[in-house]
Amino acid sequence: MNPLKPAPNLTLTVESTAVKYWTVQDYHRMSEMGILDTDERTELINGQISLMASKGTPHVTSLYLLANALRDHLGDAVLVRTQDPIQLDDWSEPETDLVIVRGTVLDYADHHPRPEEIALVVEVADSTLKQDCEIKDKLYAQAGIADYWVLDLKNRQLHVFRNPTPTGYTSHLTLTEPNEVEPRFFPGLILSLTAILPPAA
C-alpha cells in the first residue's frame, strides 16, 4: 500500500505531537529506495510530504508564457528553472513552478538551489491559491526569498510578495490587468500581466 495515498473514510484526528517530520535527507532516501510512488508528484513542506495538484492546460500555458518571456529578456545571464525542487532548509524542499537562480545548470549538479542563490520564485495557482498565498508565502519569507509571485489564473491576478521577515512578507501587492510587473532584481525587465496569462475565455 502506498503510504502517501489518503485512507478512505478516516475520521481520526492525529495530534501534532504524534506526527513524524521528515528531513530533506530522509525524503531523498525514501525516493532512492522506491518508497515514494514515482507516478505521484510530491514535495516536502515543513517536514511533511505533500501530494501536488495536477496541472491543467491554463497552468501549463501560463508557465510556458512566463518562462519564455523571462528567458527572452535574460538570456544566459541567469538560469530559469521550471517545476524543479529548491531546498529552503533541512525540512523543506518545495517543487516550485518557476525559479530564477544565478549561475548555470552545472552549478546545480550536486544540489538544488538554495535561498542565497535565488532571485525569484513563482507559483502558478489554479486550484492552489490558498496554499500558495497563505502557507508557502510564510515558508518562502522565513527562508529569506526576497521576491515571490503567485499567478492567480482564475482571477487573472498576480500577487507580489516582498520584504521577507521571519513571520511573513510585509509587502503584498495584488496586480490586475492591464498592469505590468518588474522583477525586483532585474530592473528594466517589464512584463505585462496579460502576456503571461492564457487568453481570456
C-alpha positions as CSV (number, residue, x, y, z in Angstrom):
1,M,0.0,0.0,0.0
2,N,1.3,3.4,-0.9
3,P,1.6,5.4,2.4
4,L,1.1,8.7,0.5
5,K,-2.4,7.8,-0.7
6,P,-5.2,9.0,1.7
7,A,-7.1,6.4,3.5
8,P,-10.8,6.4,2.8
9,N,-13.5,7.3,5.5
10,L,-10.9,8.2,8.1
11,T,-12.3,10.4,10.9
12,L,-9.4,10.1,13.4
13,T,-7.5,13.3,14.1
14,V,-3.8,12.8,14.8
15,E,-2.3,15.1,17.5
16,S,0.6,17.1,16.2
17,T,2.9,15.6,18.8
18,A,2.4,12.2,17.1
19,V,3.3,13.4,13.6
20,K,6.6,12.2,12.2
21,Y,8.5,15.0,10.5
22,W,11.0,14.2,7.7
23,T,14.2,15.9,6.8
24,V,15.3,16.6,3.3
25,Q,17.9,13.8,3.7
26,D,15.1,11.4,4.7
27,Y,13.0,12.5,1.8
28,H,15.8,11.8,-0.7
29,R,16.5,8.4,0.9
30,M,12.8,7.4,0.5
31,S,12.9,8.4,-3.1
32,E,16.1,6.4,-3.8
33,M,14.6,3.3,-2.0
34,G,11.4,3.5,-4.1
35,I,9.2,4.2,-1.1
36,L,7.6,7.2,-2.8
37,D,5.4,6.4,-5.8
38,T,7.2,7.6,-8.9
39,D,3.8,8.3,-10.6
40,E,2.9,10.9,-7.9
41,R,4.4,14.3,-7.7
42,T,5.4,15.2,-4.1
43,E,7.2,18.0,-2.2
44,L,8.5,18.3,1.3
45,I,7.0,21.2,3.2
46,N,8.0,21.8,6.9
47,G,8.9,18.2,7.3
48,Q,5.7,16.8,5.8
49,I,5.3,15.1,2.4
50,S,2.5,16.6,0.4
51,L,0.9,15.4,-2.9
52,M,1.0,18.1,-5.6
53,A,-2.1,19.1,-7.5
54,S,-2.3,18.0,-11.2
55,K,-1.7,20.8,-13.7
56,G,-4.5,21.9,-16.1
57,T,-4.0,23.4,-19.5
58,P,-4.2,27.0,-18.3
59,H,-1.4,26.3,-15.8
60,V,0.9,24.8,-18.4
61,T,0.2,27.6,-20.8
62,S,0.9,30.4,-18.3
63,L,4.1,28.7,-17.1
64,Y,5.4,28.4,-20.7
65,L,4.5,32.1,-21.4
66,L,6.2,33.3,-18.3
67,A,9.3,31.1,-18.7
68,N,9.7,32.1,-22.3
69,A,9.3,35.8,-21.6
70,L,11.9,35.7,-18.9
71,R,14.4,33.7,-21.0
72,D,13.9,36.0,-23.9
73,H,14.8,39.0,-21.7
74,L,17.5,37.5,-19.5
75,G,19.3,35.2,-22.0
76,D,22.1,33.3,-20.4
77,A,22.7,35.8,-17.6
78,V,20.8,33.6,-15.1
79,L,19.1,30.2,-15.1
80,V,15.3,30.0,-15.4
81,R,14.1,26.6,-14.0
82,T,10.6,25.3,-14.1
83,Q,8.9,22.6,-11.9
84,D,12.1,21.7,-10.2
85,P,12.9,21.5,-6.5
86,I,14.6,24.1,-4.3
87,Q,16.0,23.4,-0.9
88,L,14.9,26.1,1.6
89,D,16.4,24.4,4.7
90,D,16.7,20.9,6.3
91,W,12.9,20.5,6.4
92,S,11.5,22.0,3.2
93,E,12.1,21.1,-0.5
94,P,9.2,22.5,-2.4
95,E,8.9,21.9,-6.2
96,T,8.3,25.4,-7.4
97,D,6.6,26.2,-10.7
98,L,9.4,28.6,-11.7
99,V,12.5,29.9,-10.1
100,I,15.3,32.3,-11.3
101,V,18.7,31.3,-10.0
102,R,22.2,32.6,-10.6
103,G,24.8,30.6,-12.5
104,T,24.3,27.7,-15.0
105,V,22.7,24.3,-14.9
106,L,26.1,22.7,-14.0
107,D,26.3,24.8,-10.8
108,Y,23.4,22.7,-9.5
109,A,24.7,19.3,-10.5
110,D,25.3,18.4,-6.8
111,H,22.5,20.3,-5.1
112,H,19.1,22.0,-5.6
113,P,19.1,25.8,-5.5
114,R,19.2,27.4,-2.0
115,P,17.8,30.7,-0.9
116,E,21.0,32.7,-1.3
117,E,21.1,31.6,-5.0
118,I,17.5,32.5,-5.8
119,A,16.3,35.8,-7.4
120,L,12.6,35.0,-7.9
121,V,10.1,32.3,-7.0
122,V,6.8,32.0,-8.9
123,E,3.9,29.7,-8.2
124,V,1.1,29.3,-10.7
125,A,-2.2,28.8,-8.9
126,D,-5.4,27.4,-10.4
127,S,-6.5,25.2,-7.5
128,T,-3.7,26.0,-5.0
129,L,-4.2,29.8,-4.4
130,K,-4.9,29.4,-0.6
131,Q,-1.8,27.2,-0.1
132,D,0.4,29.5,-2.2
133,C,-0.7,32.7,-0.6
134,E,-1.2,31.6,3.0
135,I,1.2,28.7,3.6
136,K,4.0,28.9,1.0
137,D,4.3,32.7,1.4
138,K,5.4,32.2,5.0
139,L,7.7,29.4,4.1
140,Y,9.5,31.5,1.5
141,A,9.5,34.6,3.7
142,Q,11.2,32.6,6.5
143,A,13.8,31.4,4.1
144,G,14.5,35.0,3.0
145,I,13.2,34.7,-0.6
146,A,13.1,38.5,-1.5
147,D,10.7,38.3,-4.5
148,Y,7.8,35.8,-4.5
149,W,5.0,35.8,-7.1
150,V,1.7,33.9,-7.2
151,L,0.0,34.0,-10.6
152,D,-3.7,33.5,-9.9
153,L,-5.3,32.1,-13.1
154,K,-8.9,32.1,-12.0
155,N,-9.0,35.8,-11.0
156,R,-6.4,36.8,-13.6
157,Q,-4.3,38.5,-10.9
158,L,-0.6,38.5,-9.8
159,H,0.3,38.5,-6.1
160,V,3.7,40.0,-5.5
161,F,5.2,39.3,-2.1
162,R,8.3,41.3,-0.9
163,N,10.2,42.3,2.2
164,P,10.5,38.9,3.9
165,T,10.6,38.6,7.7
166,P,10.7,35.5,10.0
167,T,6.9,35.8,10.3
168,G,6.0,36.6,6.7
169,Y,6.2,39.2,4.0
170,T,5.5,42.8,4.9
171,S,4.6,43.8,1.4
172,H,1.8,42.1,-0.6
173,L,0.7,43.8,-3.8
174,T,-2.1,42.4,-6.0
175,L,-1.9,43.4,-9.7
176,T,-4.8,43.1,-12.2
177,E,-4.8,43.5,-16.0
178,P,-3.5,45.6,-17.8
179,N,-0.8,46.2,-15.2
180,E,2.9,45.3,-15.6
181,V,5.4,43.9,-13.2
182,E,9.2,44.2,-12.8
183,P,11.2,41.6,-11.0
184,R,13.0,43.1,-8.1
185,F,16.5,42.1,-9.1
186,F,16.1,42.8,-12.8
187,P,15.2,46.5,-13.2
188,G,14.0,47.3,-16.7
189,L,12.5,43.9,-17.3
190,I,8.9,44.8,-17.7
191,L,6.3,42.0,-18.0
192,S,2.7,42.6,-19.0
193,L,0.3,40.6,-16.9
194,T,-1.9,39.9,-19.9
195,A,1.2,38.5,-21.7
196,I,1.8,35.8,-19.1
197,L,-1.9,34.7,-18.7
198,P,-3.8,32.4,-21.0
199,P,-6.2,34.1,-23.4
200,A,-9.4,35.2,-21.5
201,A,-12.4,32.9,-22.1
